[in-house]
Each structure stands twice: as C-alpha cells, then as structure tokens.
Amino acid sequence: MDQAGDNTGDAVIEGRSAALAIVSALVLVVAGSGPAFAGERALPPKLDVAAAIQALEREQIHRAPGAIATYDEELIRAELTPDVRVLVSPYSGEIDAAGNYATHDEHSEQVTRPLRKWAEESGVTLVHVEGLSVRSRKGMAVPDTGEELRQFLGHLDVTDALWTMLRYIKDGTEPDENVAAIDPVVEPTRQQVDELAVRLERERVHNAADRADPIDLPLALIEEKTGFTLRVAALPAVPRGEPLVDYAPALAERFPHDVVLVAHGPWLEVAGPQQIALSAARDYAYGRYQRATLRLGIVMRDRIGTVLLRAEELLENRAFSRPQPKPLRQVIMDIAPWVLLGSTLLIGGASLLRWGVRRVELARTERADVRDASAETYADIARLGDLLLRSEGDAAAAERHSTAVTLFEQARTAEAMAEVRKVVHEGLEWQRNTDRSERKGTP
C-alpha cells in the first residue's frame, strides 16, 4: 500500500472525457434514449461536518450516514492511539454545479478546512476515509497493485490502507507486506455461469436486483462508435471476507464475439477478443482516475466509456497521433516480389507461390504479435506519463518517457516494442525511487 501526497487536481471528472466523448456527436439522439444519459444522477449523501465533529469529540471512530467503506474494525482499533481520530464518510460525489459541491474550493471550504481546523485545535490527527479515499495531513494511502485496487473497489475494503496510514502516523514507517488478507478470486460454477448467461442472452445489460446504481447503455451507439458489441452484468460489491467470483472469462467463452464486462460494485472485470488491449484499457482507466474513483465515486457507464474508447485507441489508432514510417527493410520486402516478378517466374516458377503464401502467414502472425505488444507498451507509457503528471517528475524518468514515445513511433516489431518497454520500466523505477525519497522526507 503506497503513501501519496494529497493532490486534489487529480480528481478529474471522468464523464467529461469518456462517456460524453461517445455520445457528443449524437447528443440529441441519446438525450431521448434513456435515463442513464438524460436523467439526473443520484448524489451520495452530503457529509454533515458539524455533526461529524461533535461525534469525533466523543468517539475515536465515527461512521457518517451514507459511508460505504468497510474495514476490519478489531484490527484498526488495535492500531489506534489516543491522539488519532477516524472519520468514515460517503463519497463526495462529482465536483460540478449539479453535485454536492460546485468546485474543489467549495469542497475544501465546507469539508477539508473545518475538519483540519478542528483537528489542529483539538491536538489530534484526523484520518478521513471519504468514500474509499484514505487521507490525513500526512498524505494519502492508495492501492499499490491491481489486486489491492480490486480489494478496494470490488469489496469496498479499506482495511490495509487505513492500517497503513495509522502505522505511518504512529512511527513514520510503512509495512513491507499487506497486513490484511486480500480476498480470493474464484471461478464460477457451471450453474452460476448458466444462470447469468441466460440473463445476458435475454438482455445484453443485466442489472442485479441489489445493485445500488443500475447501468443503462446505448448499445447500438457504442457499437457504431467503437465497433464493440457488449454483454454487461452489473453486480453489487462483494462483502469483505468473501471470494469474488470472476464471471468474465467464462462468459466470454459463451459469447466469443462480444466484449464481456462484469461490474462488482465500482470494480470492472473485462474479457473478450483482444484481451490484452481490453485489460490494458481497464487498467489505464482505473490508474488515470484512481484518486477521483476513490474519493468522488464513479458512474459505471462513464468508466465503461473510458475503457472502450481506450481499447479502441489501442487497437485501431496510431498512438501519439503521428504515423509510424515503415523501415527500409519492410519497404524493400513489399516491393521486391513485384520488381523481380519476371525473372523469378523464369527461374523459380511455383516456388514463388509457396514463398508468397508462407510470407502471408508470417505477416499475419507478426501483425498479431505487434498489435498485442503495442497495447502493452502503450499502456506502460501512459502509466509512466500519469505518474509524472501526478507529482514533480524525476528528470531522468521524464527523459525516458520522451525517449519511449519516440521509439514507440518507430517500432514496427514485437522485439522493438520490448526494447521500448525496457526504457519505460527504467523510467518507472526512477519515478518510484523519487516518490519513495519524497515520502521519507515527509514530516
């Protein structure tokens, strides 16, 4: 579990760049297509700060109405010291004119500053769990791996982050390993797959009865804009301590031509053709909007929009918006058979046909390898760029990012993409070392 400095600027409203990008060109059509795009969104309960402060004066842990985070209370209480208070509150909701807070300044004025002022005057350190965001004046504890993020979102479980923050407040150290167990992921039974597959045969978007925020998607429009046909199962978050059933791969076998999306609360599992690109797109979406996801909460249709648009970009578009020139060797290979056609026919006859068929098969395999390697490499470059944007980027890491972008545009083979990834991983390691040094220097 990583400690990170508080950075409100990372709380980007995802709908502006994702789902709205799908529908912006056809907004008049979509406005009449259903409540998911035309209706008012449900807001989380707004925190009553005065009531929360009164409660914190009486008790070390206060859970405000509407809070969704879960944790191992016995483990957390054992780590509490007398000078620490924990407030568990709802998501803040999206920061805009239609939300609980119109601007980040308004949220700070109504929530952050009053709580900080009370904590300072009371001589205590306040840990605020807002939605799934765990922060204090010392910084912010965030998931460090995909498994940790799945535990956060799929189970709404902040135990490890909260324990890490309390330990850091107490003695300035961070644990090398997770103190709380990560719940297992299990395959569904045949009966479970059959039951869900029947529902998805009947309706491409299935919302479980106990899902708090049902999903409604304009499937035809999404297919038109991205080329993806979807099967979507929206399930509630899994209770902490119970296994998460990974339906997506099994359902993808039942629907081999569709992209299968299974939401467990705010967590999204993806499966389907071009799995590497889909997984990279999902990881990008959660990484790019991680802090907003944890504090503001997400609208799942917007998250799905982000994932699909990113996957489409990885599969169809040229990354970084500049064409990749063919190397001389490939240009020669493309031209040579036709230039030499006459003499080759005279000398070789049927051997040219066999060479041509073999070359087509090799080219098809190479294209698939390059496509997969490109998706992985592009996701890594995006990840490094995101780290650089989130903090004062290390100069060496920034240089490697720039180098990787240039090399990516020139890479035409899977081997070349592997070399680009080496450069990116060097940059990631440089940036991690810089972040660790900054955290050690945090008072």
Secondary structure, 3 states (H helix, E strand, C coil): CEEECCCHHHCCCHHHCCHHHHHHHHHHHHCCCCHHHHCCCCCCCCCCHHHHHHHHCCCCEEECCCCCCECCHHHHHHHCCCCEEEEEECCCCCECCCCCECCHHHHHHHHHHHHHHHHHHHCCEEEEEECCEEEECCEEEECCCHHHHHHHHHHCECHHHHHHHHHHHHHCCCCCCCCCCCCCEECCCHHHHHHHHHHHHHCCEEECCCCCCCCCCCHHHHHHHHCCCEEEEEECCCCCCCCEECCHHHHHHHCCCCEEEEEECCEEEEECCCHHHHHHHHHHHHHHCHHHHHHCCCCHHHHHHHHHHHHHHHHHCCHHHCCCCCCHHHHHHHHHHHHCHHHHHHHCCHHHHHHHHHHHHHHHHHHHHHHHHHHHHHHHHHHHHHHHHHCCCCHHHHHHHHHHHHHHHHCCCHHHHHHHHHHHHHHHHHHHHHHHHHHHCCC
